[in-house]
Amino acid sequence: MAHLAEQQSYTLGPFKVTLLPDGGGIVNPAATFPASSPAAWQQRFAALLDEQGTLPVTIAGFLIEVGDRKIILDTGLGPLHLDFPGFGPFFGGKFLDSLAATGVSRAEITDVVFSHMHLDHVGWSTVEEGGQRVLTFPNARYLVTELEWNFWYGSDHPAGPNPARVQQPLAGVIQFIAPGAALAPGITVLHTPGHTPGHISLELNDGGQRLMLIVDLLHSIAQFAEPDWGVAFDVDLAAAAATRKAMFHELVKPNTVTGDAHFSDRVFGRLRQEGAGWVWDAV
């Protein structure tokens, strides 16, 4: 039976990457993946479900430590409990405790990178102190693609960044990062659109050894077998599926490890091709 992922790390050369769990969602799998069916989940992917037949989806970010840089990729949901009728509950609150467990303080974070701005990736952008919202990581740069920021800014869409807790505090400090840019030596920003228009992933490269942090490219390892099973929160289902399929040809290359913060249990693994399909093996 599957469970929400707990804190875990993967080291690649000079890079140490640690999952920072915040919480998760316990969701109806067929509703979350509209192209799927309850029978398909029970017959083919029962091992990915919990004792109640629901799907645990981890909500977390990553801490990337390299040299003097301490980079957070996504900040979780925040201290919230939300019910999405028909889907299930989503909850956060552990993110700062997960960070503290690494021994890294909020003040030491040099960069906060948003893969995209869905609410479960930006929730700890700010905290309340003295009755007002302040940046959680006071010494960090806050980075996102311009396309992603412009898509959400000024909107109060319930799946997007909260105007008061996220958009307004970030408006004066947000910086834009372009796909193809080097976030730090050995870290390249990848354009992986579809889930949202400006969604990015990160490639960490150490002499040809790669760790690909694919974020919301997938929400379950079932999508390796069924890449056309888009998630209900994909802004563009067709583009998201096309991006997944194209990225699989990168993830399957030798010396490549994949990290996805929404997976249950183990979030780092290797992809291999088996016949016409794809199989992911946890590491």
C-alpha positions in Angstrom: 0.0 0.0 0.0 1.2 3.5 -0.9 1.9 6.3 1.6 2.8 10.0 1.4 6.6 10.3 0.8 8.7 11.1 3.8 11.9 13.2 3.8 14.7 11.6 1.7 17.8 12.8 -0.2 19.8 12.0 -3.3 23.4 13.1 -3.8 24.8 13.7 -7.3 28.4 14.8 -7.3 28.4 18.3 -5.6 24.6 18.4 -5.4 22.6 17.3 -2.4 18.9 17.3 -3.1 16.5 16.7 -0.2 12.7 16.3 -0.4 10.9 18.8 1.9 7.5 17.2 2.6 4.7 19.6 3.5 1.7 17.3 3.4 -0.3 15.8 0.6 -3.6 15.0 -1.0 -5.6 11.8 -0.5 -7.5 11.8 -3.8 -10.0 9.9 -5.9 -7.7 8.6 -8.6 -10.2 8.3 -11.4 -11.4 11.9 -10.8 -7.9 13.3 -10.5 -6.9 11.5 -13.8 -10.1 11.9 -15.9 -8.9 9.7 -18.8 -8.5 6.8 -16.3 -11.2 4.6 -14.7 -11.7 3.0 -11.3 -11.3 -0.5 -12.8 -7.9 0.4 -14.4 -6.6 1.6 -11.1 -7.7 -1.5 -9.2 -6.6 -3.9 -11.9 -3.3 -2.3 -12.9 -2.2 0.1 -10.3 -3.6 -1.1 -7.0 -0.1 -1.0 -5.4 -0.2 2.8 -5.8 -3.3 3.1 -3.8 -3.8 3.2 0.0 -6.0 0.9 2.1 -9.1 2.8 1.2 -8.5 2.7 -2.5 -7.5 6.3 -2.7 -4.3 7.8 -4.1 -1.8 9.5 -1.9 -0.2 12.4 -3.7 2.7 14.0 -1.8 3.0 17.8 -1.6 6.6 18.9 -1.1 9.4 21.0 -2.4 13.1 20.2 -2.9 16.2 21.7 -1.2 19.2 21.8 -3.5 22.6 22.4 -1.8 25.6 23.0 -4.0 28.6 25.1 -3.0 27.4 28.2 -1.1 24.0 28.0 -2.8 20.9 26.7 -1.0 18.1 26.6 -3.4 14.4 25.8 -2.7 12.4 24.4 -5.6 8.7 25.1 -4.7 7.4 25.8 -1.2 4.4 23.5 -0.8 0.8 24.3 0.1 1.3 26.1 3.4 -0.5 25.5 6.7 -3.9 24.8 5.0 -6.5 22.1 4.8 -8.6 22.2 1.7 -11.4 20.0 0.5 -11.9 19.7 -3.2 -15.3 18.1 -3.7 -15.1 15.0 -5.9 -11.4 14.9 -5.5 -10.5 14.7 -1.8 -8.6 16.7 0.9 -5.3 18.5 0.4 -3.3 19.5 3.5 0.1 21.1 4.3 2.0 22.5 7.3 5.2 20.5 7.6 7.4 22.4 5.1 9.4 24.5 7.6 9.8 21.6 10.0 11.2 19.6 7.0 13.6 22.3 6.2 14.7 22.6 9.8 15.4 18.9 9.9 18.1 19.5 7.2 20.0 21.9 9.5 19.5 24.7 7.0 17.8 27.9 8.3 15.3 30.1 6.5 17.9 32.9 6.4 20.4 30.7 4.6 18.2 30.1 1.5 19.8 31.9 -1.4 17.1 31.2 -4.1 13.5 30.2 -4.2 12.5 28.9 -7.6 8.8 28.3 -8.5 8.4 25.5 -11.1 4.9 27.0 -11.5 2.4 28.9 -9.4 -0.3 26.4 -8.5 -1.3 26.9 -4.9 0.5 23.7 -3.7 3.8 25.0 -4.9 3.8 28.6 -3.5 2.2 28.2 -0.1 5.2 29.0 2.0 6.3 32.1 0.0 5.3 34.2 3.0 4.5 33.8 6.7 2.6 36.0 9.1 4.7 37.9 11.6 3.6 40.8 13.7 0.2 40.8 12.0 1.5 41.1 8.4 2.8 38.9 5.6 6.6 38.8 5.3 8.8 36.8 3.0 9.6 33.4 4.5 13.1 33.4 3.1 14.3 37.0 3.7 17.7 36.7 1.9 16.6 34.8 -1.1 15.9 35.7 -4.7 12.4 34.6 -5.8 12.4 33.3 -9.3 9.7 32.2 -11.9 9.3 32.4 -15.6 7.7 35.6 -16.9 5.1 33.6 -18.8 4.0 31.9 -15.6 3.9 35.1 -13.5 1.9 36.9 -16.1 -0.5 34.0 -16.5 -1.5 34.1 -12.8 -0.8 37.7 -11.6 -4.0 39.6 -10.9 -6.1 36.4 -10.9 -7.9 35.0 -7.8 -8.3 31.5 -9.4 -8.7 29.0 -6.5 -5.9 26.8 -7.9 -3.5 29.6 -8.3 -1.4 31.8 -6.0 -3.4 33.6 -3.4 -3.5 37.4 -4.1 -2.8 38.5 -0.5 -0.5 35.7 0.7 1.6 35.2 -2.5 1.0 37.7 -5.3 1.1 41.0 -3.5 4.1 40.2 -1.3 6.1 38.9 -4.3 5.2 41.6 -6.8 8.0 43.9 -5.7 10.7 41.2 -5.5 10.0 38.5 -8.1 12.6 38.0 -10.7 12.2 36.2 -14.0 14.2 33.3 -15.2 14.2 32.0 -18.7 14.2 28.4 -20.0 17.7 27.4 -20.9 19.3 29.6 -18.3 21.8 28.4 -15.8 20.3 28.8 -12.3 23.7 27.9 -10.8 26.7 26.0 -12.2 25.4 22.7 -13.4 21.7 23.6 -13.0 19.7 24.3 -16.2 16.1 25.5 -16.4 14.0 23.4 -18.8 10.7 24.6 -20.4 8.2 21.8 -19.7 4.8 23.4 -20.4 1.3 22.0 -20.4 0.5 21.6 -16.7 0.7 25.4 -16.7 2.0 27.6 -19.5 5.3 28.6 -17.8 6.0 25.3 -16.0 9.7 24.5 -15.7 11.8 21.6 -14.6 15.5 21.5 -13.5 18.4 19.5 -14.9 21.3 19.0 -12.5 24.4 17.8 -14.4 27.7 16.6 -13.0 29.9 15.5 -15.8 27.1 13.8 -17.7 25.5 12.3 -14.6 22.1 13.9 -14.4 19.3 14.4 -11.9 16.1 15.7 -13.5 13.6 17.4 -11.1 10.4 17.2 -13.2 8.0 18.6 -10.7 4.4 18.4 -12.1 5.3 16.7 -15.3 3.7 13.7 -13.6 1.6 13.3 -10.4 1.9 9.5 -10.3 4.2 6.8 -11.7 1.1 5.4 -13.4 1.6 8.1 -16.0 4.8 6.4 -17.1 2.6 3.6 -18.3 -0.2 5.9 -19.3 1.2 9.2 -20.5 -2.2 10.3 -21.9 -3.7 10.2 -18.4 -3.5 13.9 -17.7 -4.3 15.3 -14.3 -7.5 17.3 -13.9 -5.4 20.4 -12.9 -3.5 20.5 -16.2 -4.2 23.8 -17.9 -3.6 22.2 -21.3 -4.0 18.5 -21.3 -2.7 17.9 -24.8 0.4 20.0 -24.3 1.1 18.3 -20.9 0.9 14.9 -22.6 3.2 15.9 -25.4 5.7 17.3 -22.9 5.6 14.1 -20.9 6.2 11.9 -23.9 9.1 14.1 -25.1 10.7 14.2 -21.7 10.5 10.4 -21.3 13.2 10.1 -24.1 15.4 12.3 -21.9 14.7 10.5 -18.6 15.5 7.1 -20.1 19.0 8.1 -21.1 21.9 6.4 -19.2 23.2 8.1 -16.0 19.9 9.9 -15.5 17.8 9.9 -12.2 14.4 11.4 -12.0 12.9 13.3 -9.0 9.2 14.1 -8.6 7.8 15.6 -5.4 4.2 14.3 -6.0 5.1 10.6 -6.0 4.2 8.5 -3.0 6.9 6.6 -1.0 10.1 7.0 -3.0 10.5 10.1 -5.2 13.8 9.4 -6.8 14.2 6.7 -9.5 15.3 5.7 -13.0 13.2 5.3 -16.1 13.7 2.4 -18.5 12.0 1.4 -21.7 10.2 -2.0 -21.7 8.7 -2.9 -25.1 6.6 0.0 -26.2 6.2 1.3 -22.7 8.1 2.9 -19.8 8.9 1.6 -16.3 10.1 3.6 -13.4 12.3 2.0 -10.7 12.8 3.7 -7.4 16.3 4.3 -6.1 
